Amino acid sequence: MKIVCYKDQILKAINSVVRGVASKTTMPILEGILIQTNDNEIKLTTYDLEIGIEYVMECEIKEQGSTVINAIMFSEIIRKLPDTEINITLNEKKLLEIECEGALYKLATMNPEEFPELPKIEIENSIEIDQSILKNMIRKTIFAVSTEESRPIFTGCLFEVENNKLNLVAVDGFRLALRSIYLNKQSNNFSAVIPGKTLNEVNKIISDSFETIKIGVSKNQALFEMDNCKIVTRILDGEFLNYKNVIPSNWETRIKVEKNSIQNSFERISLISSSSIEKEKKYPVKVKVDIGKVTISCTNQTGDAKEELYISTEGKNLESGFNPKYFLDSLKAIDDEEVYIEFGTSISPCLIKSLENADYTYMILPIRLKEET
């Protein structure tokens, strides 16, 4: 195998596929990048048995061939080479030679025949959307994916197409994030739960552009496909939460507030909430709604804090407690200048919604406040 390419080209390919390299494994081959030539192209592949990534790029092929090279070593060497042409050769001793402006590296390789094949997917349903839209939808939901392996289905994000609308839903038992968008092309109804780990990697690879990405699903696998990159992942088994039944349809108290104002207040108040002498303990932040005013406060051994915001309110007065992190995660994902925050009773979930449309909903469960003496 003998190829000639420019550093920026090969580095872009490496940076894309390296996200599919296994970090902890007893199989060294999974720590590598499979490099294969085909006419005037090379294909780089990584696969950790959960997520597989392929990247195809054109370059000058002087001799066809294939090999597997340790991903970390290969990527670090390429990254530190000058920004110019690089010659990569598999010599007769099965060492990968990397030459560039007087620099020469020879690296041990692995047998490409031992590299596991990526699953072959027979697409049953698919959609196409702009990469920038998918990037935005993932960003606005991924933070609510559970990290608890005891409930594997919630470590993923639900992709649901219903009546030509794509819903992304994440839930971790304490909060829910829902982001929706209508599709430009007609699509069948389907749903699949994609691992959060995969979506994090997809989000790093796709661009913030109008270029399209195709998302296809089969019974057990999903495929994210772009011009020169494919990402294959397993679909999580199990029954996802029936989220439509848990999102309250009515409110008893509603406030309209400037998003940045309430976000800044929560950020300041959370300094007290998380500064407890008992480092593992997080104290709830109290939200009290009166006519025309919301008061956000917290008290613990290190001190107390209170902020008041004069806002538009509707319905009953209310007092409830919340984990400030959950509020902040949701508020940071919102681009709107103003939001509605809807409450039921003091022990009911609260909703954060857009003023003008239904493209996102965040639901946060309250924390029961201790009775003050």
BELLIN-V320676 format. One line per field, one symbol per residue. ss: DSSP state (h for helix, s for strand, l for the rest). psi: psi as a letter, one per 30 degrees, with the letter a starting at -180 (. if undefined). burial: 1 if it has 16 or more other ideal C-beta (glycine too) atoms within 10 Angstrom, else 0. A space follows every 10 residues. Layout:
BEGIN
ss=???
psi=???
burial=???
END
This chain:
BEGIN
ss=lssssshhhh hhhhhhhhhh lllllllhhh hsssssssll ssssssslll ssssssssls sssllsssss hhhhhhhhhh llllssssss llllssssss llssssssss lhhhllllll llllssssss hhhhhhhhhl lhhhllllhh hhhhhsssss ssllssssss slllssssss ssllllllls ssssshhhhh hhhhhlllll lsssssslll ssssslllss ssssslllll llhhhhllll llsssssshh hhhhhhhhhh hhhlllllll llllssssss llssssssss llssssssss lssssllsss sslhhhhhhh hhlllllsss ssslllllls ssssllllls ssssllslll lll
psi=kjlklkeeee eeeefefffg kkejlgjfff glkkkkljcg lkkkkljgfe kkkkkkkklj jfklallkkk eeeeeeeeef lliakkkkkj afggkjkjkj hfkkkjkkll jfffkkkkkk kjkekllklk eeeeeeeeeg fffgkkgjff ieffglkkjk kkhgkkkkkk kgfflkkkkl kkkekkllkl lkjkkeeeee eeefellilg klkkjkkaef llkkkaegkk kkllkkllkl kiffffjkfl lfkkkkkkee eeeeeeeeef eeeggkejef kkklkkjkkl jgkkkklkka ffalkkkkkj aklkalllkl kljfeeeeee effkflellk kklcafglll kklkeflhfl kkkkklkkkk kk.
burial=1110101001 1011011111 1100000011 1111111000 0111111100 1111111010 1000011111 1001101100 1000010111 0000010111 0000100011 0100100100 1000011011 1011111101 1111110000 0001111111 1000011111 1101111111 1000001000 0111111110 1110110000 0110111100 1111110011 1111110001 0010000000 1011101010 1110110011 0111000000 0111111110 0001011111 0000101010 1010000101 1111111111 1011010111 1111000111 1110000011 1111111000 000
END
